[in-house]
Amino acid sequence: MNKNNLHTKQINQDLERNKSIGSNKIKTTNVNILLNRVRLDQKKTLRKRVYFSLSIIFSISFLAIYLSIK
């Protein structure tokens, strides 16, 4: 009888320790998700820069052609 009570007390203590450890875990973020987000942001900024550069080149060339014809 005494061994049985000790065994159940030990199991209860182990369960309480596991619960306290589980509740104190720090949330972590996946680094791969963050890196993918950065890569997507870099692609977006690159596209914006390319479109802006092409529009500037097109407008300057159109203006130069227009002024040379005139």
ABEGO torsion letter per residue (X at the ends): XAAAAAAAAAAAAAAAAAAAAAAABBBBBBAAAAAAAAAAAAAAAAAAAAAAAAAAAAAAAAAAAAAAAX
